[in-house]
Every structure is written in C-alpha cells, then in structure tokens.
C-alpha cells in the first residue's frame, strides 16, 4: 500500500506542477488583500477537488459511452502531455497571461484549468486503472493539500526561489512530465498491441 501510494503520489505531484504554478497564482492575485487571496485559494482548491473527484468517478463511464479504451486515452493523453512538456521546456521566456480579475478567478482559471488541467486528469485515469481507486484518491487528496499549503505561502515560496529558481524548478518538472508522457504512450501502445 505504501509503495503504491508513492507510485501514485509522484506522477500526480509532477502533473500538478505546484511550484511551477506559484508565479501564476501570484500574478493573478497581485495587489489583492490577504483575505481576498485566501478566499480565492479556497475557491480554487474546492473547484480542483470537485473536478478531479468527478472525473475520477465517472471518467471511465464516459469512456464506455464514447467507446474509448484506457489505452486510447493513455496514448492521446501522453501525446498531449508530451507537447505541453516540450513546449514549456523549449520556451526561452515564459509569459503569463494577464486575466481580468473577477470574483470567480479562483474557480476559472485557477481551479481549472490551471490546477485541474488535462495533465492531472489524464494522470488520474491512468493511475486509477493501474493502482486502483482508493490509493489514487488518497494521493490526489495529499497533492491537493500540498497545493493548498504551498499556495498559502506563495509569496514566501516565490521570494525564496526567486524568479529564476521558480522557472528552473518549472523546467525540471516539465522534463519529468515529458518522461511520464512517454511512459503513458508506451503503456497505451502495449495495451493496444496486446
């Protein structure tokens, strides 16, 4: 159980890219009062939790209705993750989109697609299929707790890492994400080919 917990925790941690998201969270909440930042953080984590749990529970059912197999999704998801990872790795300067700050900024874009994005949803389906529901959901909840804690200390984390450090960590995480993408494609191809 403990080994499976680690094997599910690490890919999810990499897919969430929590440290890499800190600068985005800071830019979207820049100039806000501390209580507003806390409210937005709560909304974003609740939204990400709801979306990931719903996807984890009914994602396979949607696949059955559409006739999609897990290997199909693994290959497609792996290709998408690979493109995302490669794009991030080769970027020389990472520009963050400026969003109009609205009361729902915690839900969209922070809760989804920034926290609960395609990388996380793809990884959840794969881990659920390989390791089972209970260990996957436990790893998911651990990761969401870490996101909440790190985002709570976003200003301090960013100050500690510095702009260059945060970008460097983000690039390393992208490299790990690329490796996970290749693994997903490999597993998907094994499932399709037999």
C-alpha positions in Angstrom: 0.0 0.0 0.0 2.7 2.5 1.0 4.7 1.7 -2.2 1.6 2.2 -4.3 0.9 5.4 -2.5 4.4 6.7 -3.5 4.0 5.4 -7.1 0.7 7.3 -7.4 1.7 10.4 -5.5 4.8 11.3 -7.6 3.2 11.3 -11.0 0.3 13.4 -9.7 2.7 15.8 -8.0 4.6 16.2 -11.3 1.4 16.6 -13.2 0.1 19.3 -10.8 3.4 21.2 -11.1 2.6 23.1 -7.9 5.9 25.0 -7.7 5.7 26.0 -11.3 2.1 27.3 -10.7 3.2 29.6 -7.9 4.2 32.5 -10.1 0.9 32.2 -12.0 -1.1 32.3 -8.7 0.9 35.3 -7.5 0.4 37.2 -10.8 -3.4 36.5 -10.7 -3.7 37.7 -7.1 -1.2 40.5 -7.2 -2.3 43.6 -5.3 -5.2 41.9 -3.5 -5.9 42.0 0.2 -4.7 38.9 2.1 -8.3 37.9 2.9 -9.2 38.0 -0.8 -6.2 35.9 -1.6 -7.3 33.3 1.0 -10.9 33.3 -0.4 -9.6 32.8 -4.0 -7.3 30.0 -2.8 -10.2 28.2 -1.1 -12.4 28.5 -4.2 -9.6 27.3 -6.4 -8.8 24.2 -4.3 -12.5 23.3 -3.9 -13.0 23.6 -7.6 -10.0 21.5 -8.4 -11.1 18.9 -5.9 -14.6 18.7 -7.3 -13.5 18.4 -10.9 -10.8 15.8 -10.2 -13.1 13.7 -8.0 -16.0 13.8 -10.5 -13.6 12.9 -13.3 -12.0 10.1 -11.3 -15.5 8.6 -10.5 -17.3 9.0 -13.9 -14.3 9.3 -16.3 -14.3 5.6 -17.2 -18.1 5.6 -17.7 -17.7 8.4 -20.2 -15.1 6.3 -22.0 -17.6 3.4 -22.2 -20.3 5.6 -23.7 -17.9 7.0 -26.3 -16.2 3.7 -27.0 -12.8 5.0 -25.8 -10.4 2.5 -24.2 -7.9 3.3 -21.4 -5.0 2.6 -23.8 -6.6 5.1 -26.3 -6.8 7.7 -23.6 -3.2 6.9 -22.4 -1.8 7.4 -25.9 -3.8 10.6 -26.6 -3.1 12.0 -23.1 0.5 11.1 -23.3 0.9 12.9 -26.7 -0.8 16.0 -25.2 1.4 15.9 -22.1 4.4 15.5 -24.3 3.5 18.5 -26.4 2.8 20.6 -23.2 6.1 19.5 -21.7 8.2 20.1 -24.8 6.6 23.5 -25.4 7.4 24.5 -21.8 11.0 23.2 -22.0 11.9 25.0 -25.2 10.4 28.3 -24.3 13.1 30.8 -23.7 10.9 33.2 -21.8 7.7 32.1 -20.1 5.0 34.7 -20.4 2.0 34.6 -18.1 -1.4 35.6 -19.5 -2.9 38.5 -17.7 -6.5 37.8 -16.7 -9.2 40.3 -15.8 -9.5 39.8 -12.0 -13.1 38.8 -11.3 -14.8 37.3 -8.3 -14.6 33.9 -9.9 -10.9 33.9 -10.6 -10.4 31.2 -8.0 -12.8 28.9 -10.0 -11.7 29.8 -13.5 -8.8 30.0 -14.4 -7.0 29.0 -11.2 -9.2 26.0 -10.1 -9.5 24.8 -13.7 -7.6 24.6 -16.0 -4.5 25.8 -14.1 -4.7 23.3 -11.1 -7.1 20.7 -12.5 -5.8 20.6 -16.1 -5.5 18.0 -18.8 -2.2 16.7 -17.4 -3.8 15.9 -14.0 -7.0 14.4 -15.4 -5.0 12.1 -17.8 -2.7 11.0 -15.0 -5.7 10.3 -12.7 -7.3 7.9 -15.2 -4.0 6.1 -15.8 -3.2 5.7 -12.1 -6.8 4.6 -11.2 -6.5 1.9 -13.9 -3.1 0.7 -12.7 -3.2 1.1 -8.9 -7.0 1.3 -8.1 -9.4 3.9 -6.8 -8.6 4.1 -3.1 -4.8 4.7 -3.4 -5.3 7.1 -6.3 -7.8 9.2 -4.4 -5.6 9.3 -1.3 -2.7 10.5 -3.4 -5.0 13.1 -5.0 -6.0 14.4 -1.6 -2.4 14.6 -0.4 -1.5 16.5 -3.5 -4.4 19.0 -3.2 -3.4 19.5 0.5 0.2 20.3 -0.6 -1.2 22.7 -3.3 -3.3 24.5 -0.6 -0.3 24.8 1.7 2.2 26.0 -0.9 -0.3 28.5 -2.4 -0.9 29.7 1.1 2.7 30.6 1.3 3.1 31.6 -2.3 4.7 34.9 -1.7 7.3 33.3 0.7 8.0 30.4 -1.7 8.4 32.8 -4.7 10.7 35.1 -2.6 12.8 32.1 -1.5 13.2 30.6 -5.0 13.4 33.9 -6.8 12.1 34.3 -10.4 14.9 32.3 -11.9 14.6 29.5 -9.3 10.9 29.1 -9.9 11.5 28.9 -13.6 14.3 26.4 -13.2 12.1 24.2 -11.0 9.3 24.5 -13.6 11.6 23.3 -16.4 12.8 20.3 -14.3 9.1 19.4 -13.6 8.4 19.7 -17.4 11.2 17.3 -18.1 9.7 14.8 -15.6 6.3 15.4 -17.2 7.8 14.6 -20.6 9.1 11.3 -19.2 5.7 10.4 -17.7 4.1 11.3 -21.1 6.5 8.8 -22.9 5.6 6.2 -20.2 1.9 6.7 -20.8 2.3 6.4 -24.6 4.4 3.2 -24.1 1.8 1.7 -21.7 -1.0 2.7 -24.1 0.7 1.1 -27.1 1.3 -2.1 -25.1 -2.5 -2.2 -24.3 -3.5 -1.6 -27.9 -1.0 -4.0 -29.4 -1.7 -6.7 -27.0 
